Amino acid sequence: MAKYRLLGNDELKEMEKEFIDFLVINGITADDWEKIMLQDDKEEASKIIELFSDVVFEQIFRKAEYLLLIESERIMSIHCDKEQMHLIAVSSRSDEYDLNNWNHIDFSDEKVLKHVDLFTGRKIYPELREQHLFKLSNEGYRLDKGQIHNYLLKWIE
């Protein structure tokens, strides 16, 4: 059973070189893979693709430092260190401030501050770090480089 999800055909095509390297590292030759595919051994092929998918997602989320969710009424930015998540959340109480356009909002303006709420918090991962980050990505969070998080952090200070 996969820890994450199976990569789709398009994703596998994009990662063809990496998949071939994975097969080689795991002692599966091109002939072996061809036999699996020709014999239509879907169970064996699925196991191999499942393992490769887990490796790919494990690498992606092991390297992840920031996750970000931006919607019209809220921004959720998470710094993901090794032990816990550090959240900065901004919530708009007014239709006047669409947080999708956060970079056009002056958060130091007193008028703006009357219409937005700011929350911070920390949370220890409730499960393995990489699996939790994967779940958050399925909830709409995307990997980020941290610019918004650092901007909001400066605003807090």
Summary of the structure (lengths in Angstrom):
residues: 157
radius of gyration: 21.0
end to end distance: 45.1
largest distance: 68.9
contacts: 401
relative contact order: 0.15
helix: 49%
strand: 22%
